[in-house]
Amino acid sequence: MVDFAQARRIMVDGQLRTFDVNDIPLLDAMDAVPRELFVLPGREELAYIDQDVLVSDGAERRYMLSPMILGRLVQALGIEKGDRVLDVACGRGYASAVFSELGAQVTGLEADDALAGAARQSLSSAGAGNVTVVTGPLEQGHAGNAPYDAILINGAVEVRPEVLLHQLAEGGRLACVKGRGRAARATLYVRTGDAIGERALFEAAAPLLAPFVQVPGFTF
């Protein structure tokens, strides 16, 4: 029988702190949220491994990002209490629960109704009552609750997420993994007025999200 509380402590000390995740409220949040509630039933023992974990094997394959990558991305967003956050490709809702623990007002976005329903159930079990889960095309975001102070994309993108960037508030931040293979980098976008700044943070890899894959152009 896995001691999940101990597994969370090992994750925090052995995966997060050693990968430059040093924000104390974030470390406390990831130590508090029961990650095992957000995996496929019967796969709870995989919840704390140091890699992406498949959380939906249906039409919408979705992964829960590895603790190290997720921790660094969330840290880069600089979440403060009361921030409005959009969690894109939220899967079963783990990152949304972490944002909730940090005191944010969270909208979790999924493309699949069944997966969104699973997220609501997991979030309810974890006591994350201030998360609203909505369905719709990932690349379109959710304008109904915009503008957002922070947006997280739970996966890799190959194209600039233009619609999402325009749902940021003044000073808003968007974090994602951009690119594939060895070219992939964790990337932070920041909105200042009508301008969007872009900065690479660190080398990272994550599963590509289909709506953000580069479509090959015509050649002549």
N, C-alpha and C positions, 0 to 999 in steps of 0.2 A: 504494500500500500504506500503510495507516494505521499510524503509530507509536503503539501503544496506551499504552506507558509515558509518552510525551510527552503523549498525550491525558489520562491520569490526572493528570499534573502540572498541566496547564491547568485541568482540572476543579477541583482542589484550590485553586489560586491564584485562578482567575477566577470560580468559582461558589460555592465553600464559604466561603472567607475573606471574600469581599465580602458575604456574607449572614449574617455574625455567627456562623459556625461557627469557634470558636477553641480548641476542646479538642484539644490536641496528639495524644494517643493516637488520637482519632477521625480526625483529619486523616491521621495515619500509616496507620491501618487502611484508609481509603478510597483512599489512594494505593497501598496494597499489593494490594488485592483486584482482580483483573482483571474489571471490569464486563462486558467483551465476552463472557465465558463464560456470561453469564446472560440473553442475548437469544435470540430465535428464530434458528435457523441461517440464515446468509445476510444477517442484518441487523446484523452486528457493528459496522458503521460508524455505527450510530445509538446505540451504547451510551453515548456521553458527551454527547449533546445535552442542552440545558437544558430538558427537558420529560419528562413521563411517557412510557414506552416500552412498547408492547404486547408482552407476552412469551407470551401464549397466546390464540389466536383460535378455540379450540374452544368446547365447551359452557360452560366457565368462562373468560370473558374476564378476563385478569389483566394488570396493568400494573406495571412497575418504576417506583417513584416517582422524580421528578426528583431529581438529587443535592442541590439546595438544600433541598428540603422534607424529604427523608429525613435529611440531615445534621442539620438543626435538631431533628427529632423524636428522633433517637437521642441527640443531645447533651442534650436535656431529660430523658432517662431516666437519665442519670448512671451509665452502666454501669461496674461494677468487676469485676476478675477474680474468677471463681468465681460470679458472679451467675447465677441460673436465669432464662432468658429464653424467652418464648413469642412466636414470630414468626407472626402471624395473616395468612392470605392471602399466604404467602411466595412465591408464583409459582415462579420457577426458582431462588430461594434467595439472591439477592444480599444482602439485608439480613441474612439468617442468616449468611452468610459474613463480613460486617462484624462482627456480634456475636461470631462465633467468633474473629476476629482480635483482638478486644478481650479475649479470654480468658473469655468467658461459656460456660455450659453451655446449649446452644440446642436448643429444640424448634421445628421449622418445621411449621406446620399448613396443609394444603391440603384442599379439598373433592373434588378430582378425582384419581383414582388415576394417570392418565397424566401429569398435571402434577406430581404428587408424585414420580413416577419420573424426570421430567426434572430436577427439583430435585436429587434424589440424584446424578444423573449430573454435573450442573454443579458441585455442591459437591465431589464427588470429584475432578473435574478441577482445581478450585481448591485442593485440599489441605485443605479444611475438614472434618476428620475427626471433630470433636466436635459435629456437628449431627445430631440425630435428626429425620427427616421422617416425619410421621404424616398420616393422612387422617381426615376427619370434618367435620361441619357447623361452619363457621367460628364461628357465634354461640355454639356450645357449648364452644369452647376445647378443652383436652385435660387433663382432671382427673388423668390418670395420672401426670403429672410435676409437678403443682401441689404446693405453692404456688409462685408465681413472684415474683421480685424485680422483674421488668420485663416488660411486654407491649407489643408494637408491633402496631398494625393498619395494614396496608399499603393504605390506601384511606380513603374518607370514609364516615362513619356519620351517620344521621339520628336514631337512637334510642340511648339510653344502653345500653352493652354490659354489662348486669347480670351475666350468667353469668361473663363474663371478669373483671369487677371482683371477684367473689367468689373467683376463683382467685389473687388477689394475696396475697402474704405481708404480714405487718405491715411497714408502711413501703414497700410495693411501689408501683410507678408504672405507669400505662398511658398511652401516647401515641397519638393518632390525629388525623385531621382530622374535625371535627364540622360538619355542615351542608352546604349546597350553594350554588353561586353566590356572590354577594357576601357572603352571611351566613356563609360557611364560615370556621372558625378552627381552627388547630392547638390542640389541647386536651390538658392533662395532668391525669390523675386520680391521687390519692395516697390510699392506705389507711392510716388511723390507727385501730387498734382496729376497731370495727364501723362507723366513719364513713368515708365516701368524699368527699374534697375534690375540687373541680373548678376548674381555672383556665385561661382562654384565654391562649394564648401569642403568636400572631401571625396575621395574615391568611394564609390558605393555601387551596389548592384541590387536590382529588384525585378520581380516579374513584370514584363511589359503589359500594359493595359491596352486592349484592342482599340478603343476609341481614340487613343493618342499615338497610334503607330503611323509612321510616315508612309504615305501612299506613293509608290513609284510613279514618277512623271513620265511623259512621253519623250522619246528621243528620236531625233531626225538624222 
